[in-house]
Amino acid sequence: MKKRLSAGGRREQILKGAMQLFAQKGFRGTTTREIAQRLSISEALMFKYFPSKEALYRAIIQKRTDGSEEMLFPKEAIQAKDDRQVFRSIASYLIRKNTEDPTFMRLILYSALEGHDLSRIFFENNAMQKAKLLSGYIRQRIKEKTFRKVPPMLAARAFIGMVMHYVQAQEIYGLKKLFHFSQKKVVETFVDAFLNGLRENL
């Protein structure tokens, strides 16, 4: 006899199944009927947990931005002003989280292309918050004359963008079939290149 899912388990099942479909077909290209069929449940049951496709989509975004997915900023490295470890931790986190399960990254890219408002909300409330945290660290190191004078937010976005472009190229454009570098090698190369640029001409 098939074990009946708890309310929490069913909700998670719906979120996971919907995220996979949204990542494959986009918000507009996915119907609630398709989601229900994928999960072998009725639309009525799905609507019991999420009253609309919009509510379901919003719940997926919320689940990934509820604080449990915060970028790793090692307090010890920040207090010790260990620049290499700070940037290494950020790069490692971004690569690991987006290569272990690239589904959410695909969903967000689809949303941006569709012009969906929730994509904007994600970037404003999550991605930019991460950039602001790193920007604050860079600004402090500039004040301490460790880094040369650059716009802190622009520098933060440049570093995060460099890492995320690499992940997207590997996972979405299929370049992982052509480039086989270890995560450690990628992280160390990016951190070296970035810090050498920040510390140049002091």
Secondary structure, DSSP 8 states (H G I E B T S, - for coil): ------HHHHHHHHHHHHHHHHHHHHHHH--HHHHHHHHT--HHHHHHH-SSHHHHHHHHHHHHTSSTT-----HHHHHTT-HHHHHHHHHHHHHHHHHH-THHHHHHHHHHHHT-HHHHHHIIIIIHHHHHHHHHHHHHHHHTTSS-S--HHHHHHHHHHHHHHHHHHHHTS-GGGT----HHHHHHHHHHHHHHHHTTT-
